Amino acid sequence: MKKTYSIKDVLERVPGLTRRKVGYWIEKGYLGEVGAMWSGDNFQYRFTDEDIKVLRKIQRNLDKGWTLKAAVQKARYGISSTP
């Protein structure tokens, strides 16, 4: 079974990332399939090490001036274009 992380864990591991960004990126499908589970009355996303790697790459690309679309393509697929 793969280890998974909460959003709090992810935010601690990826500088510059916010809950709002992650939620938006999940909503748009930029991360692919992200695990989720109910915890009491709350719905929580669960992230794998691979999800965290992609989030870190997207954020790094954004910090370099890439558009969100280009940052995601480069992070997920290794597609290289100009920022």
LUMZA-969383 format. One record per residue (C-alpha): x, y, z; residue number from 1; residue in one letter. Coordinates in pm, whole numbers, padded with zeros to 5 digits, m for minus. Example, Ala and Ser with C-alpha at 12.3 -4.5 7.8 and 13.67 -1.06 7.14 Angstrom:
REM LUMZA-969383
> 01230	m00450	00780	1	A
> 01367	m00106	00714	2	S
//
This chain:
REM LUMZA-969383
> 00000	00000	00000	1	M
> 00135	00340	m00100	2	K
> 00191	00600	00168	3	K
> m00037	00900	00127	4	T
> m00025	01252	00264	5	Y
> m00280	01511	00372	6	S
> m00300	01858	00220	7	I
> m00128	01990	00533	8	K
> 00165	01753	00473	9	D
> 00184	01859	00109	10	V
> 00187	02230	00192	11	L
> 00475	02172	00432	12	E
> 00673	01999	00156	13	R
> 00611	02239	m00134	14	V
> 00703	02605	m00075	15	P
> 00465	02858	m00228	16	G
> 00177	02614	m00258	17	L
> m00164	02697	m00110	18	T
> m00481	02497	m00046	19	R
> m00661	02711	m00298	20	R
> m00406	02639	m00573	21	K
> m00414	02266	m00508	22	V
> m00794	02260	m00508	23	G
> m00807	02450	m00835	24	Y
> m00547	02226	m00997	25	W
> m00737	01915	m00887	26	I
> m01065	02063	m01015	27	E
> m00905	02132	m01355	28	K
> m00757	01781	m01372	29	G
> m00395	01899	m01374	30	Y
> m00290	01628	m01127	31	L
> m00474	01336	m01279	32	G
> m00642	01104	m01030	33	E
> m00590	01218	m00672	34	V
> m00707	00988	m00396	35	G
> m00975	01102	m00156	36	A
> m01145	00972	00153	37	M
> m01399	01065	00416	38	W
> m01265	01143	00760	39	S
> m01557	01188	00995	40	G
> m01771	01458	00835	41	D
> m01488	01588	00616	42	N
> m01379	01492	00268	43	F
> m00999	01483	00239	44	Q
> m00770	01447	m00058	45	Y
> m00478	01209	m00013	46	R
> m00160	01264	m00211	47	F
> 00108	01014	m00311	48	T
> 00480	01083	m00342	49	D
> 00428	01109	m00717	50	E
> 00152	01369	m00670	51	D
> 00387	01573	m00452	52	I
> 00661	01554	m00715	53	K
> 00420	01687	m00979	54	V
> 00295	01963	m00748	55	L
> 00653	02065	m00670	56	R
> 00743	02075	m01041	57	K
> 00435	02280	m01130	58	I
> 00504	02531	m00852	59	Q
> 00872	02554	m00952	60	R
> 00775	02619	m01314	61	N
> 00530	02889	m01207	62	L
> 00803	03049	m00996	63	D
> 01017	03060	m01310	64	K
> 00747	03257	m01493	65	G
> 00572	02982	m01688	66	W
> 00197	03005	m01748	67	T
> m00006	02753	m01553	68	L
> m00086	02551	m01865	69	K
> 00281	02535	m01970	70	A
> 00394	02461	m01613	71	A
> 00156	02165	m01593	72	V
> 00255	02028	m01934	73	Q
> 00623	02051	m01850	74	K
> 00573	01897	m01503	75	A
> 00351	01610	m01613	76	R
> 00476	01531	m01959	77	Y
> 00822	01685	m01984	78	G
> 00703	01908	m02266	79	I
> 00939	02198	m02303	80	S
> 00843	02534	m02447	81	S
> 00914	02894	m02360	82	T
> 00772	03046	m02039	83	P
//
